[in-house]
């Protein structure tokens, strides 16, 4: 088994755990007997997290050269691990978390910190994940990084519902465009 095959199995396991958690949450939530008070901002973030899991799995092939170097596996595995923690942070722990709006605002700080760290990680690995040679200009990606970081920091600091509605809508639209671009 090559280093890449070994690494892709480990990464796939972490991603599969996150996907299974999201699917379990969605199944439980949409059952008639769930009794959860839904909050569309929270649900949209859950769908974004599901898409991020799938997108990372899809882009895994682009990390095959990075994994061949010493710390490459740990560096690549860091992204799915942060994504898993962000996902677990946003999912309810049990029946006591029946109001998803209250849950979202109670856990938003850790969730957005994890997304900010994931954003930093993605920028560091962008030469591999988007096929740009490390010595080429990545001005566009740095610009997107700065905008996304500003939005994430605003979400960390604010409990303003309108801000959170705008940010999740923008991120959802960007993720749809990004998904269409890689297809």
Residue pairs with C-beta under 8 A, 6 or more apart in sequence:
3 67
3 68
3 72
3 73
4 63
4 64
4 67
4 68
6 73
7 63
7 67
7 72
7 73
7 76
7 77
8 60
10 73
10 77
11 56
11 57
11 60
11 76
11 77
11 80
12 57
12 60
14 77
14 80
14 81
14 84
15 53
15 56
15 57
15 80
15 83
15 84
17 84
18 49
18 53
18 80
18 83
18 84
18 87
18 88
19 50
19 53
19 54
21 87
21 88
21 91
22 46
22 49
22 50
22 53
22 87
22 91
23 50
25 46
25 91
25 92
26 46
28 34
29 36
29 38
29 43
35 95
35 98
36 92
36 98
36 99
36 100
37 98
37 99
37 100
37 101
38 100
39 99
39 100
39 101
39 104
41 101
41 104
41 161
41 164
41 165
41 168
42 90
42 100
42 101
42 103
42 104
43 100
44 168
44 169
44 172
45 90
45 104
45 111
45 168
46 90
46 91
47 172
48 168
48 171
48 172
48 175
49 83
49 86
49 87
49 90
51 175
51 179
52 83
52 175
53 80
53 83
53 87
55 175
55 178
55 179
55 182
56 79
56 80
56 83
58 182
59 129
59 182
62 128
62 129
62 130
62 131
63 72
63 76
63 125
63 128
63 129
65 128
66 72
66 75
66 76
66 125
66 128
67 73
67 76
75 124
75 125
76 125
78 121
79 118
79 121
79 122
79 125
82 114
82 117
82 118
82 121
83 114
83 118
85 114
86 111
86 114
86 115
86 118
89 107
89 110
89 111
89 114
90 103
90 104
90 107
90 111
92 98
92 100
92 103
97 103
104 164
105 159
108 155
108 156
108 159
108 164
109 156
112 152
112 153
112 155
112 156
113 156
115 152
116 149
116 152
116 153
116 156
119 145
119 148
119 149
119 152
120 145
120 149
122 129
122 145
123 141
123 142
123 145
126 132
126 138
126 141
127 133
127 134
127 136
127 138
130 141
132 138
132 141
148 171
151 167
151 170
151 171
154 163
154 167
155 163
155 164
155 167
158 164
